[in-house]
Amino acid sequence: MRGLMVGRFQPFHKGHLAVIREILTKCDDLVIVIGSAEESHTEKNPFTAGERYQMLISSLTDKERARVYIIPLRDVNRYSVWVNHIESYVPPFDEVFSNSDLTRSLFKEAGYEVSKTRAYNSKEYSATEIRKRIVSRRKWLHLVPEPVAAMLEEMDVRQRLLDAGASPSGKKGGCRAR
């Protein structure tokens, strides 16, 4: 059986990794869609599809890598065709794994078996929370796999987030000099 998981992975964190590992106990292999692949350098989507791919692949073991297909995919921004859009770009799959109500609903309507995944410490293992911690200089390295931490530190992730409009206070600022 082949599973499907869709995520933005902004950034990829230990909660994502735990979900992938859980799904791989139930499936022979897994298609991982990196959503919003066209988005980068924004506050909500600061990382490129290639960077997210690298975060993901570098966090998996060799055995896990052999069982996953990682496919970056642009958004279509039309829910009525979204499932068809995914189907046209990925290998066939049997079951969808997601905690997103919308994703589960759309795939159920399309006739797929859909399962909710466990939320692993979702208060901390949240890409939004991790980005906030980075910008406000709070501890965050323990929330991402070591290869991701190294990659983010090397790219000066805090500056990337600030350049994308993130505010250390968490509030939207006014005009900023560039």
C-alpha positions in Angstrom: 0.0 0.0 0.0 1.2 3.5 -0.8 0.3 6.5 1.4 0.2 10.2 0.6 1.1 13.1 2.9 0.9 16.8 1.9 2.7 19.5 3.8 4.5 22.9 3.4 7.4 22.0 5.7 8.3 25.6 6.6 10.6 24.3 8.1 10.6 20.6 8.3 10.6 19.6 12.0 10.6 16.6 14.4 6.8 16.4 14.4 6.8 15.9 10.6 9.6 13.3 11.0 7.6 11.4 13.6 4.5 11.4 11.4 6.5 10.1 8.4 7.9 7.3 10.5 4.5 6.4 11.8 3.0 6.3 8.3 5.9 4.1 7.1 4.9 1.5 9.7 1.5 1.3 8.0 2.5 1.6 4.3 5.0 0.0 1.9 6.0 3.5 0.7 4.9 7.1 0.9 4.5 10.0 -1.5 5.3 13.3 0.3 4.0 16.3 -1.5 5.8 19.6 -0.7 3.0 22.0 -1.1 3.1 25.6 -2.2 6.3 24.8 -4.1 6.2 28.2 -5.9 6.3 30.1 -2.7 9.5 31.3 -0.9 11.0 34.2 0.8 7.7 35.2 2.5 6.9 35.3 6.2 4.6 32.2 5.9 6.7 30.4 3.3 10.3 31.5 3.8 12.0 28.4 2.2 12.2 27.4 -1.4 10.9 24.0 -2.6 14.5 22.9 -3.1 15.5 23.9 0.5 12.4 22.1 1.9 13.3 19.0 -0.2 16.8 19.1 1.2 15.6 19.5 4.8 13.3 16.5 4.3 15.7 14.1 2.5 18.6 14.9 4.8 16.5 14.0 7.9 15.5 10.5 6.7 17.6 7.4 7.1 18.8 5.5 4.0 16.0 2.9 4.5 13.4 5.6 4.8 14.7 7.4 1.7 14.3 4.2 -0.3 10.6 4.1 0.6 9.6 7.7 -0.1 8.8 9.8 -3.2 9.2 13.6 -2.5 7.4 15.8 -5.0 7.3 19.6 -4.9 4.0 20.8 -6.2 2.6 24.3 -7.0 -0.7 25.3 -5.6 -3.7 25.6 -7.9 -5.8 27.7 -5.5 -9.0 26.0 -6.6 -10.3 23.3 -4.2 -12.5 21.7 -6.9 -9.5 20.6 -8.9 -6.8 20.3 -6.2 -7.1 16.5 -5.7 -6.9 16.0 -9.5 -3.9 18.3 -9.7 -2.1 16.1 -7.1 -3.1 12.9 -8.8 -1.7 14.1 -12.1 1.8 14.7 -10.6 2.3 11.9 -8.2 2.5 8.1 -8.4 -0.8 6.3 -7.6 -1.6 6.1 -3.8 -4.1 4.3 -1.7 -4.5 6.2 1.5 -4.1 9.9 2.5 -2.7 10.9 5.9 -3.4 14.4 7.1 -4.5 16.4 10.1 -5.9 19.2 7.9 -9.7 19.1 7.9 -9.8 20.6 4.4 -7.3 18.1 3.0 -9.2 15.2 4.6 -12.5 16.4 3.3 -11.3 16.9 -0.3 -9.7 13.5 -0.5 -12.7 11.8 1.1 -15.0 13.5 -1.5 -12.7 12.1 -4.2 -13.2 8.5 -2.8 -9.9 8.0 -1.0 -9.4 6.4 2.4 -8.2 9.1 4.7 -6.5 8.8 8.1 -5.7 11.4 10.7 -2.1 11.3 12.0 -1.0 11.7 15.6 -0.1 15.2 16.6 3.4 15.1 18.2 3.7 17.9 20.7 1.9 20.2 18.2 2.3 23.2 20.5 6.1 23.2 19.9 6.4 21.1 16.8 4.7 23.7 14.7 6.5 25.4 11.8 4.8 28.7 12.8 6.0 28.4 16.4 9.6 27.5 15.2 9.7 30.6 12.9 8.5 32.8 15.8 11.2 31.3 18.1 13.9 31.9 15.5 12.9 35.5 15.0 12.6 36.3 18.7 15.9 34.4 19.5 14.2 31.8 21.7 15.4 28.2 21.8 14.3 26.3 18.6 17.2 24.0 17.5 15.8 21.1 19.6 12.6 21.2 17.5 14.2 20.3 14.2 16.3 17.3 13.1 20.1 18.1 13.3 20.6 18.3 9.5 17.8 20.9 9.3 19.2 22.9 12.2 22.6 23.0 10.5 21.1 24.0 7.2 19.0 26.8 8.7 21.9 28.1 10.7 24.2 28.1 7.7 21.6 30.1 5.6 21.2 32.7 8.4 17.5 31.8 8.8 16.7 34.6 11.2 17.8 37.2 8.7 15.8 35.4 6.0 12.7 35.6 8.2 13.3 39.3 9.0 13.8 40.1 5.4 10.5 38.3 4.6 8.7 40.6 7.1 8.7 38.6 10.3 8.8 40.8 13.4 10.7 39.9 16.6 7.7 41.1 18.6 5.3 38.9 16.6 3.4 41.9 15.5 3.1 43.3 12.0 5.2 46.4 11.7 4.7 49.4 9.5 7.1 50.5 6.8 10.6 49.2 7.1 13.7 50.7 5.6 15.5 48.4 3.3 
